[in-house]
Structure formats: C-alpha cells, structure tokens
Amino acid sequence: MLSRESCPRWVYLVYNIERIYYGAYKSRGVKENLVAIRTIWKELGFIKPSDEICQNVGKLKASLEKKGDVMDDADMFIAACALVNDATLVTNEMKSTSDELKD
C-alpha cells in the first residue's frame, strides 16, 4: 500500500499520476490505495510541463524516428522531465535517452 513514508522524496510529473491510479485499480487493495493516493496527494511535489520539456520531447521523438525506433509518448515526456530537472529516472521500460537529447 502507498504511504507517505514509502515516497517521502519523490517528485512526480503530473503525467505519472495516471499511472499511480492505474496501479491502485489493479491492486488487491483498491479502496485503501485510492484513499492513500488522496491522502498524500497534497504533500507530493509535481513537475509541471514547460516549453523546455516539450521541446526536449519533440527533439527525442524526431531523433528516435530517424533511427526507426519508437517509444511511448508518455515515456518520452517522463524522460524529458527528468533530464530537464536533473532528476534520476528509475525505470525498466525504456532505453537511455540522455544521448538523444544532448545538443
């Protein structure tokens, strides 16, 4: 179950909230996890979309297309947010994007 103690230093991208709710609805404790999400919602830090983030998403998408690669738009957005905010991205779902976004 989610708790404030399990994620005290996490900064969430607004885009990620959908995934958190998705996980809650797939869990065994749907009601409890929905309550937990609503309880800690106000205490979490959020990264909001910016021009720099959107520019990096466009750059990444174009670069990947040129190579014949594809990546989910949500994952590109999350990667760009992490890079722009100098945050660490922990995932099992995507390749490294840092080289794609270097000038």
N, C-alpha and C positions, 0 to 999 in steps of 0.2 A: 504494500500500500504506500502511496505517496505521503510524505510528511515534510514538514519544514526542515527537519534535521537531515533528511536524505538529499536535499538540494539547497544548502544554505548559500552557496556562492555561484550558482548558475545564473547566467543571463540568457534570457530566452528571446528569440526572434518571434515576433507576433505570428509568423508563419508556422512556427513549431507548435503552437497551442492546439491546432487541429490534430496534430499527431498525438499530443498528450491525451486529448479527449478520445481519439480513436483507440489508444491503448486502454483507457479506462473502460470503454464499452466492450472491448474484447476480454477484459479481465474477469476473474471469478467474483470479484467484489465490486461490481459496477457502482452500486449506490454509495458505498464507502469511498471509492476513489473519486467519484464526482463531488462528494462533499469535501474531500481533501483538496481537490483542484480549486474549488471555490474558496476554500479557507485560505490557501496560500497565494491565491491569485494576486492580491494586493501587495504582497511582500516581495514578489519577484521583480527583477529588473528586466526591461524589454529593450530590444534593439528595434528601432523603427526604420522603415525604408527611407533611403536618401538617394539623391541623384548619383552620388559616388557608388553606392551599392548597385543601383540599377545599371549604371554604366559598366561596371565590372561583370554583371550578369550577361549583358549584351556582348561584351568582349569575349567572355568564356564560351558562350554559345556559338559565336561565329568561329572561334578557333577550333572548337571541337567538330563543328560541321565540316570545316575544311579538311580535317583528318578522317572524316567518315565516322566519327564517334558520336554517341548520343548520351545524354544524361538528363534525368528528370529535372524539369524546370525548378521544382521546389528544392532539390539538392543543390542546383547551381546557385539559387538565391541564398541558401543557408551558407554555402561555401564562401560566397562573396561577402556576406555579412561578417563572417569570422575573419576573413582576410583584411577587410577594411577596418575592423575594430581590433585588430591584432589579438584575436582570441584564439584559443585552441579548439579545434573541432575534433570531436571523438565520434567516429562512425565506422561501421563495417560495410557501408553501402556505396562508397564511391572511391574513385581513384584520386590521387593527388591533383589538385587544381592550381597550386601555387605557381607552377611554371607557366601555365596558360595565362595567368593574369599579370605576369611581370611585364613591365614596359620594355 
